[in-house]
Amino acid sequence: MRALLFPLPRHPRVGGDLFKTEKKMSNQVPITPAGYKTIEAELKERKTVTRSEIVESIATAREHGDLKENAEYHAAKEQQSFNEGRIKELEGAVGAAQIIDPSQFSGNQIKFGAVVVIVDEETDEERKLQIVGEYESNADEGKISVTSPIAKALIAKSVGDSVKVITPKGKVDYEVLEVHYS
């Protein structure tokens, strides 16, 4: 095998291979500290409490005899499969999390973590939204994923700017009324 005649570029601050560093960074998913705590709490609950309860359900169902026609057993096994899948998903989220504290930001420009008040320019309907990570988004609470079309349109905008968003219902024009970080 032939040796390289030149060294691979190195990242000046990390001291590692530039290409590997960039790849690692691209796999990170932004999340607020509150969102991270919520995911950690759910993961802990599923590993310690839910897992134990399901194991007990399976053991109880086994005692009822023939497993082929035992609906309780099959339901408990399905529950176990769902729980283990969710645990893997949450572990992946925790491992990929890049915690960003929005309270460290200020100004009128919209960034990750911003709480934004927008108004539909056609209907004058106001909406209050917070731009959060994909694992913590919840439309009912006004938390939208940074990867959503509306968040992508809002990022880098400021108070007073108009934003055009393509939605399933068509194009909607919003005006940014407020931006704050907490």
N, C-alpha and C positions, 0 to 999 in steps of 0.2 A: 504494500500500500504506500502511496506517495504522500509525503508530508506537505502541508500547506506552506506556500512560500510567503504568505502574508497573514497576520493575525486577524481574527474576526473583530469587528468594531465592538467596543465596550461602552456600556452606559456610564457616563461620568459620575453620576451620584450613587448608583447602585453597585458598580464594580462588576457587573455581570455582563453576559452576552446581550447586546442590544436587541437582537431579534427575539430571544427568549423573554426578556423583560417586557417588550411590547406585547407579546402574545399573552403573558400572564395578566397584564393590565387590562387587556380587552375582554377578558372573561369575567371581570368584576362587575357587579350589579350594584348601583347606588341604592342606599336605604337610609332612612332617618333613624336616629337612636331609638325612638319610640317603636318604630316598625321592627327594628332588630330585636328589641326586648319582647315584643309580641310573638315573633317567630320562635325565639328561644324558649319562651314559656310554653307555646304549643308543642314544640319538640320534646321538651322535658315531660309534659303531661302525657303525650302519646307513648313515650318510652317507658315511663314508670307506672302510670295509672292505667291507661287504656290497654296497653299490652297485657298487663296482669289480669284485667277483667276479661279480656278475650280468651286468654289461656284457661281461666276458670270456666267460661261458657263452653269451651270445647270439651273440657274434662267432664262437665256435667252432661253434655249432650252424648258423649261416648258411653256413659253409664246407661243410657236408654236403649242400648242394643244395636240392632242392625244399622250400620252406617249408610248403606245404599239408599235407604228410604227414610233417613232421619233428617227432616227439614231443619231442625235446630242446629245440628252439626254442620250442615252445608251453609247455613246463614252465618254461623260463627266463623267458619273457615273463610267465607267471603269477606266478612268484617276484618278478619286478620290480614287478608291480602290487601285490602284497601288501606288499613292502618300502616302496614309495612311500606306500601308505596308512598304514602304521605310522609312517613318518616324519612325515606330516601330523598324525597323532594325538598323537605325542610332542611335536611343536612346539606344538600346541594346549595340551597339558598344561604345558609349560614356560612358555608365555605366560600361562596362567591361574593359575599356582602362587602361592600365598601361603604362604611358608615360615614355619612356626611351630615353634620349638624347645621341645620339651616339658621339657627340663632346666631351663628358666626357671620352671617351675611347681612348686608344692609343696602339701602339704595332703592331706586325705582325700577331697576332693570330686573326682569324675571329670570330666575335661575332655579335649579333644583331646590325643592323645599319651600318655595315661595307660596304664600297664601295670596290669591289673586281674586279681585272682584271684577267681573266683566259684565257688560250689558249687551244683549242682543240688539243691534242697531235697528232692526225691523220691528220687533215686538216690545222693546224696552224692558224685557225680562232680565233681572239681575241674577247672577250666579256667583257663589263664592266657592272657589276651588283651591285645593292644595296639590302641588305637583310633587309626587312621591315615587318611590321605587315600585317596580311591577309586582313585587310580592306583598306589598302593603296597600295596594290600591283598593278602593271600595267606593263605588259611585254613590251609594246611599249616604255615605258620610262626606261626600264632596272631595274625596281623595282620588286623584286621577294619576294614572301611570305616566311616567316621563316618556314612555314610548307611544302613548296615545296620540292620535292626530291633533287633538286640541292642544295638548301639552307641547308637542313639537312646534306648532304654530305660535305658541305663546313665548317659548324660550327666546331670550335676548330682546324681547319687546319691553316697552316702558309705559308708564302712565300716560294716557292720552293717545296711544297708538291704536290703529285699527288693525284687526286681524281677520283674515279670511280662512275659514275652516271648511273642508269638504267632509260632510257627514253622510250617513246613509240616506238622510232626508234631503240632501242637496247642499249647496253652498250656504254658509251662515257667516254673517259679518258681525264681529264683536268689537267693542271698544274696551280698552283696559282702563278701569276706574281707580283701582287701588292695588298696590303691591306692598306686602310687608312680610317680615320673617320673624318666626317665634320659636 
